[in-house]
Amino acid sequence: MTLTDTGPLVSNIDVQDTHYQKVGAIINRVPRPLLTTEACLTEALYLLHEVAGWRGQSALLQMVNIGALQILTPAADGPARAYAYMERFRDQPCDYADATLLIAAEDLGLRSVFTLDRHFYAYRLTDGTALNVI
């Protein structure tokens, strides 16, 4: 399983994206399935609509349908925990989608995240653990 941020989800589908080839090569090497949060899925669907319309959104949703991408739904305390991460790392910044990935890493014991965002190098989980950025 590979915890995956919005950027790689979009870059994997948008052939015009500058990271398309790099992301495609990495996706072929990381443990499957890819795992993301509802917040990242929503963000990716929005961005794909902007660059590729329904075709791009459909490609991402097909990944979900075939099980190549699994979606984590937030727990009842998710928004409050996300807020705590967003406040803690507001200088990075840490948006809601990023915070949900930090929560997922914490809850599932995952210590790697596939992202294009450099600010993940600065993030630390509640116990002080840094994530391995892929």
C-alpha positions in Angstrom: 0.0 0.0 0.0 1.3 3.5 -0.9 -0.2 6.6 0.7 -0.7 9.0 -2.2 -1.2 12.7 -2.4 -3.2 14.7 -4.9 -0.3 15.7 -7.2 0.7 12.2 -8.3 -2.9 11.2 -8.9 -3.3 14.2 -11.3 0.1 13.9 -12.9 -0.4 10.2 -13.6 -3.4 11.0 -15.8 -2.7 14.5 -17.2 -0.2 13.7 -20.1 0.6 17.5 -20.3 1.7 17.6 -16.7 5.5 18.2 -16.3 5.7 15.3 -13.8 3.7 12.8 -16.0 6.7 10.6 -17.0 8.4 10.7 -13.6 5.1 9.9 -11.7 4.4 7.0 -14.2 7.8 5.5 -13.5 7.4 5.7 -9.8 3.8 4.3 -9.8 5.2 1.2 -11.5 7.6 0.7 -8.6 5.6 1.5 -5.4 3.6 -1.1 -3.5 0.0 -1.4 -4.7 -2.7 -0.5 -4.2 -2.3 3.3 -4.0 -4.2 4.7 -1.0 -5.5 8.2 -0.6 -8.1 10.1 1.3 -11.5 11.5 0.3 -10.1 15.0 0.5 -7.2 14.2 -1.9 -9.6 12.4 -4.3 -11.9 15.4 -4.3 -9.0 17.8 -4.9 -7.7 15.5 -7.7 -11.1 15.3 -9.4 -11.4 19.1 -9.3 -7.9 19.6 -10.8 -8.4 16.9 -13.5 -11.7 18.5 -14.5 -9.8 21.8 -15.0 -7.1 20.2 -17.3 -8.8 17.2 -18.9 -12.6 17.4 -18.2 -14.7 14.4 -17.7 -12.1 12.2 -19.5 -9.6 12.9 -16.8 -12.0 12.5 -13.9 -13.2 9.2 -15.4 -9.7 7.8 -15.6 -9.1 8.5 -11.9 -12.5 7.0 -10.9 -11.7 3.9 -13.0 -8.6 3.5 -10.8 -10.9 3.4 -7.8 -13.3 1.0 -9.6 -10.7 -1.6 -10.4 -9.1 -1.4 -7.0 -5.8 0.3 -8.1 -6.6 3.3 -5.8 -8.3 2.8 -2.5 -10.0 5.7 -0.7 -10.0 6.3 3.1 -13.1 7.9 4.5 -12.6 10.3 7.5 -13.4 9.2 11.0 -15.7 11.3 13.1 -12.7 13.0 14.8 -11.0 13.6 11.4 -11.8 17.3 10.9 -10.7 18.2 14.4 -7.4 16.2 14.0 -6.9 17.8 10.6 -7.4 21.2 12.1 -4.7 20.5 14.7 -2.2 19.5 11.9 -3.2 22.5 9.8 -2.7 24.9 12.8 0.6 23.2 13.7 2.1 23.5 10.2 0.3 26.6 9.0 3.7 28.1 8.0 4.3 25.4 5.4 1.3 25.6 4.6 -0.7 22.4 5.5 -4.0 22.2 3.7 -6.9 19.9 4.7 -5.9 17.3 2.1 -2.3 17.2 3.4 -3.6 16.9 7.0 -5.8 13.9 6.1 -2.8 12.1 4.7 -0.9 12.8 8.0 -3.8 11.3 9.9 -3.9 8.3 7.6 -0.2 7.7 8.1 -0.6 7.9 11.8 -3.7 5.7 12.0 -2.4 3.0 9.6 1.2 3.0 10.7 2.4 4.1 7.3 5.6 6.1 7.1 5.8 6.9 3.4 3.9 9.2 1.2 4.0 9.6 -2.6 3.8 13.4 -3.2 5.1 16.2 -5.4 4.9 18.7 -2.5 8.1 19.6 -0.8 6.5 20.7 2.4 5.9 17.1 3.3 9.6 17.0 4.3 8.8 19.4 7.1 5.7 17.6 8.4 6.0 15.4 11.5 3.4 13.1 12.9 2.1 13.6 16.4 4.9 11.4 17.8 7.5 13.4 16.0 8.1 10.9 13.2 9.0 12.2 9.8 7.5 10.7 6.7 9.6 9.2 3.9 8.7 11.2 0.8 8.5 9.3 -2.4 
